[in-house]
Amino acid sequence: MTEGIPNDLFRGDPQDIERGLDEWVAGLERNAERYQELANRVEAVRVSATSPSGVVTATVDANGALVDVVFTDRVSHTTADELRRQLMAAVGSARGQIVGEVRQAAGETLGPAAGDSAERIVGHYRERFPESTEPETPARRPRSGDDFEGGTIYD
């Protein structure tokens, strides 16, 4: 297993070889520390987004798992179906921000020298959570006899 070992590491004076090995191991240890720091930062990621109507704010972690939900007082004037749509919109919007958070953490901890490694890590999150541009307002199903003229109670 010689991948990553400098070609000239085992040539020359034994003291130079030892010094080269020490430098190589120190470099590996620095890389391991940076990747551990990145893992810690990604684990700590929390992203929140508020629904288009403002009735709910959802917080997700870097795995996209819902870790907190906060409802406003307007929840009492929201139908269960509309609340479900608003919650899903907030969760989707929060998940869409995960890639940006991971990209920032990778850039700050690994630096530009990591290049492809950082991009592979970000790519993994990009596959799982496509970045959102602007949250879409969920479509509302019309109810017969409502007074909202095709809008919601918040319009």
Backbone hydrogen bonds, N-H to C=O, Kabsch-Sander energy under -0.5 kcal/mol:
donor,donor_aa,acceptor,acceptor_aa,energy
5,I,2,T,-2.0
9,L,6,P,-1.5
11,R,8,D,-1.4
17,I,13,D,-2.3
18,E,14,P,-2.5
19,R,15,Q,-2.5
20,G,16,D,-2.7
21,L,17,I,-2.7
22,D,18,E,-2.5
23,E,19,R,-2.3
24,W,20,G,-2.4
25,V,21,L,-2.8
26,A,22,D,-2.4
27,G,23,E,-2.2
28,L,24,W,-2.1
29,E,25,V,-2.5
30,R,26,A,-2.3
31,N,27,G,-2.3
32,A,28,L,-2.5
33,E,29,E,-2.3
34,R,30,R,-2.2
35,Y,31,N,-2.6
36,Q,32,A,-2.2
37,E,33,E,-2.3
38,L,34,R,-2.4
39,A,35,Y,-2.4
40,N,36,Q,-2.3
41,R,37,E,-2.5
42,V,38,L,-2.9
43,E,39,A,-2.3
44,A,40,N,-1.3
45,V,42,V,-1.4
47,V,60,V,-2.5
49,A,58,A,-2.2
51,S,56,V,-3.1
54,G,51,S,-1.2
57,T,70,V,-2.6
58,A,49,A,-2.7
59,T,68,D,-2.7
60,V,47,V,-2.7
61,D,65,A,-1.9
62,A,45,V,-0.7
64,G,61,D,-2.2
67,V,59,T,-3.2
68,D,59,T,-1.5
70,V,57,T,-2.6
72,T,55,V,-2.4
75,V,72,T,-1.8
76,S,73,D,-1.4
77,H,74,R,-1.8
78,T,75,V,-1.6
83,L,79,T,-2.7
84,R,80,A,-2.3
85,R,81,D,-2.1
86,Q,82,E,-2.6
87,L,83,L,-2.8
88,M,84,R,-2.6
89,A,85,R,-2.2
90,A,86,Q,-2.2
91,V,87,L,-2.7
92,G,88,M,-2.6
93,S,89,A,-2.3
94,A,90,A,-2.4
95,R,91,V,-2.7
96,G,92,G,-1.7
97,Q,94,A,-1.6
98,I,95,R,-1.3
101,E,97,Q,-1.7
102,V,98,I,-2.6
103,R,99,V,-2.9
104,Q,100,G,-2.2
105,A,101,E,-2.3
106,A,102,V,-2.8
107,G,103,R,-2.5
108,E,104,Q,-2.3
109,T,105,A,-2.2
110,L,106,A,-2.5
111,G,106,A,-0.9
111,G,107,G,-0.7
114,A,111,G,-1.3
115,G,112,P,-0.7
117,S,114,A,-2.3
119,E,115,G,-2.2
120,R,116,D,-2.4
121,I,117,S,-1.9
122,V,118,A,-2.6
123,G,119,E,-2.6
124,H,120,R,-1.8
125,Y,121,I,-1.4
126,R,122,V,-2.5
127,E,123,G,-2.2
128,R,124,H,-1.4
129,F,125,Y,-3.0
132,S,96,G,-0.9
146,D,143,R,-1.4
151,G,148,F,-2.4
155,D,152,T,-1.2
